[in-house]
């Protein structure tokens, strides 16, 4: 598959249903503050950019970089 060998291929986007239903709001907040950081995100853009967007694919990459390429507030933690 496209993401073979990565954690994206092994994990559900929102998590396991039994965990979501049984964890406390505090647990969710702690998980969010620990792991949800823009440096851990991936952006996937799909389309015929050369036909629809100014600058084609390079223009789309530039636009995404402009939107997401800043260091946000919050502490960065290395993944275990």
N, C-alpha and C positions, 0 to 999 in steps of 0.2 A: 504494500500500500504506500501511499504518498508519505505518510508519517511513520513508517516502519522503524522500530528501534527507538522512537521517542515516547515520552510519557503521554503525549497527546493521544496516541493510538491506544493506550491502555486505560485511560480514565474518562469517565463521563464528565461532561461540561459542568454539571451542577452538583455532582456527587451521588453517593449511594442513597437510595430512598430511605432505607431503615435508619441511616445515620441522620439524615435531614429531619425525619419525623421525631427522633428521640433525643436530640441534643438541645441544650439550653440556649437561649438568646445570647448569654454571656460567652458561651463557647463559640458561637458564630461570629460575634464581634471580635474575639481574640484571634480567631483564624483569619478573619478579614484583615485585621491590622498587621498580622505577621506575614501573610503570604500575598495579598492582593496589592501588587506594586507594578506600575507601568513597565518597569524593566523586566518583569516576568511575563509580559503579555506578548502575544503574537498577533499580527495583523495579516489577514489573508485577503488579497484583492484578486477578483476573478472577472475577466471581461475582455472585450476587444477594444482595448484602450487606444490603440492607434486610430481607430475609426471614430471614437466618440469624445475623446478628451484632448484639450489643448496640451501639446507636448507629448502625447501618447503615453506609453508606459512610464517613461522617465518623468513625465509631468505628474503622474499619479504617485510615484515614489516620492517625489519632492513635496507634494501636498501632504502625504501621510507623515513624512519626516517633520514638516512644519507643525503639524497638529500634535504629534506624539513624541517628538524629539527633544523635549525639554525635561529637565530634572524636576520632578514634582516634589512637594513637601512630603515628609515622612521618612522614617528610618529605613535604610536598605539593609537587609539581612541575607547572608549567603544561604542558599538551600543546603540542606543536610546531604 
